[in-house]
């Protein structure tokens, strides 16, 4: 892409997602993540307008009148995006590829983070970490991050999720929110993911194309592995084959879900043919409820 193309795409994303960033994501975002950086300061007597969820019931019961907890909020949150640019991310059979979906979804989250004056950075990886944008604050920084996400052209085709997770762990000096956008077609990354999740708030954005889960009956078709170049002819009219294909996809999703759950990593599934807005809204609202339990 030319610099002009990149600038036009940045502008398109800003305009088409402005409502989502301003009125939905940014508002829910603040509540969902600020709980990772607050510390207790004091209790004071309840005043009209205070959030009843902050009432300290132990103190209230002891003193006979309502008291609320007050917190000092961490001034600065670091939000990092780890994006998979391997060849498999270029697959797409609907309105966009998995890579396009991941880039736009992460761009929306980055713009939301910037509205909260958070530090934003990114890593683009294939079989190595190819592009690193250190986290900083400000509108210029977030526009740089979004431009890098859109315009980055990877030099390799493979996938090394383990190496990418380890690289990110090595460059993050403070607790951060980390969004990992990938199709997760990788092996052996469990330990690296667990180690990263111990220190940081990690959210997995699984990008999926519907044709990776349901094979259409279109006769003989060539199936190509985009990362290795290997290919084979497949008779898609074979109903038993299509069912095995479907079950394989379902098994992969179930195993990924278990891997993430066991490591306390939140999981959002994004599909190329669907809007991600409702998925984000539900996620942030769920996180907000969890923080106030």
N, C-alpha and C positions, 0 to 999 in steps of 0.2 A: 504493500500500500504506500502511496505517496504521502508526504506530510499533509497535503490538502485533503486527501481522502480520510486520513486519521482525524484531522480537525473536524471534518464534517460528521464523522461517526460519533465523536465525542459530543458534539453539539446535538446530534439526533438523540443520543441516550439521555442527555440532560433534559431535553424538551419533553420527550415521550414518557419519561419516568418521573418528571418533576412532582406530579401529584402523589405518587407512591412514596418518594423520598420525603417530601415535606409533611404530608398529612397522615401518613400511615407508618412507614418504616422508622423515620426519625423519632417520632413520638414514642413508639413502642420500644425502639432500640435503646433509648436512654434508660428506661426502667429495667430492661432485660439484662443489661451488662454492668450497670453502675454498681450492682451489689458485689462485684468482685473487688471493688476498690474502696470500701468504706470501713471506717472504724468507729466504735462506740465513743461518744463524747460525754453525754450526761443525760439525766432525766429532768423534765420540767413539767409543771402542771398543764393539763390539757386546756387548750384554747379553742373556741369555735373555729371550724375550718381545718383543724388538724386531721391528718389521715388516721382513721381509727385503727388501721393495721399497725401503727407505731405505738399503740398503748402498751405500756409495761404492766401486765396484769398482776405480777407479784408485788410491785410497789403500790399499785392502785389498791389491792386488797389490804395491804399493811397500813396504808395511811388513810384509807376511807374515801379518797377522791381520786379522780382519774389523772394519771401521769403518762407522758409519752417519752419514748426514747429519741434522742437526737444523735445524729451521726455526722462525722466529718467525712466528706466525700473526697476521694482521690481526684486531684485536679486533672490528671492526664491519663488517658487510656490508650494503649497501643493496640492497633488492629492490623493484623497481617493477613495477606491473601497468598495462598500457595496453590498455583494453578498448573494443571497438567496440560502440557502442549505436545504430548507424544502424538504419533500419527493416528492412533485410534480415536483421539479427540476430534479429528476432522470428519468423522462419520456423521451423516445426517440425512434423513429421508423426508423430513417435513419442511417447515419454513426456514430452518436454520440447523447448523451443525451443533454437536455437543460443545465444541469449543466456543462458538458464538454465544450459546446459552450461558456457559460458565463466565465468559467475559462480561456479558451484560449484567448478570446477577451480581457478580462481585463489584462491578462498577456502581450499581445502585447502593450496595452496602457501604462502599467507600465514600460515596457522596453523603450518605446518612451519617457516617462517622465524622466527616468533615464538619457537618452542621453542628455536631456536638463538641467541636474543637479538639478532636482526638488525633493522635498520631497515626498515620496510615502508611503502610509499606506493602511490598509485594515481592514474590519470588515466582519466576516461571521456570518449569523444569521439564525435562524429557528423561533421558537416562543419566542426566546430571543437572545440577542447578545452573541454568544458562543465563538467567537475568535476575538481578537483585536490586530492588529499589529500597534503600534504607528508610525506615519510618520517620516521618516528620509531620508537623502540623501545617495547616493553612490551605487556602483554596488553590494556590499555585501547586502545592504538593499533590493534592488529590487529583488535579487535572493532569499532572505528570503521570501519576499512577494509572489513571484511566487510559491515557494515551499510550503508555507502555503496554498495558494489557491488550489494547486493540491492535497496536502496530507491531508487536513482537513477532518475528519470524524465526522459529526454532531451527537450530542447525543440525539436530539429530531427530531420529524417529522413534527410538525405544522408550521404555519406561523404567525408572528406578525410583519408586515412591519411598523406599527405605532411605536412600541417599538424600532425597529432598527433605524428608522429615528430620534427618540428622543434621543437615546443613542449617535448617531453620532453627533447630534447638541450639546450635553453636553460635548463632548471631543475635539471638534474643537475650538481652541482659536483664529484662524485668518481665514480670507476669503479663501476658498478653492474651487477647482474643485472637484465635487463629481459625480462619476459614480455609479448609482444604477442598478444592474443587477438582474432581477427578471422576473417571468412570470406575476407578479402583480395580482395573484389570492388571493386577500386580500380585506378587507373592512375597511372603516373608517379611512384611513390613510391620507385623504385630508388635514386636518389641520396641521398635522405634516410635510407633504411635503411642504405645503405653507410656514410654518415657517422656514424650512431649506433653501428653495429657496430664501427667503428674504435676507439671509446673505451670501449664497454661490451660486456658479455657478453649478447647478444640471442638469445632463444629465441622462435620463432614457434609459437603454438598455433592451428592452423587448425581452425575448427569447421565441420563439414559435416553436412548432413541427407541421408539416403539418397535422398530424392526429388529432390535436386539433381543426382544422377548417374544415376538410373534412373527413367524415366517409366513409370508403370503404364498399362495399357490400360483406360481407364474411359470411353471414348466422348468426346464433345465436352466440353471443359472450358475455363473461363476462366483464363488466366494473367495475373497482375497483378504489375507491378513495384512493390514496396512503397515505394520511395524516390521514384519519379516519379508514381505513380498510373496510369501507362499500362497498358493491358490489351488482350488479343486472345483470340479463340476458337481453340482448337487441337483437332484431331482426334487424340486419343491412341491410337486404334486403328490409326493408320498406322504400320506396322512400320518403314518407312524413316525416318520422322520420329523415332521412338524411338531408332533406331540413331544418327542424327545427333546427337541430344541426348546420348546416352551418350558418343560420341566427343568432343563438345565439352567435356564434363565432364572426361574423361580428359586432353584436351589442356591444359585449364586447370591441372589438378593437376601435370602434367609441367612446364609453364612456371613455375609457382610454385616447385616443387622446385628447378629450375635457378637461378632468381633468388636463392633463399635460399642454395643451395650456393655460388654464386659470391661471395657476400658473407660466407661463414663464419657463417651464421646457422643454428642448429639448428632442426629442423622436427619438430613433433609434430602428428599428425593425429587429431583427436578427433571422434567421430561421436555424434550425439544418441541413437541407439538402442543404444549399446554402453557398457560400463564403461570409464572412463579409467584405472583403477588399474594394469592391466598395462602400459599405454602409459607411465605415469610410472615404474614400476619399471624397465622396460627402459631408459628414457632415463637415469635416474640411474646405473644400473649401467654403462652405456656411457660416460657422462661420467667416472665414477670410474676406469675402465680407461684412458681416454685420459690422465688426469692422471698416471698412473704409468708411462706408456710411457718 
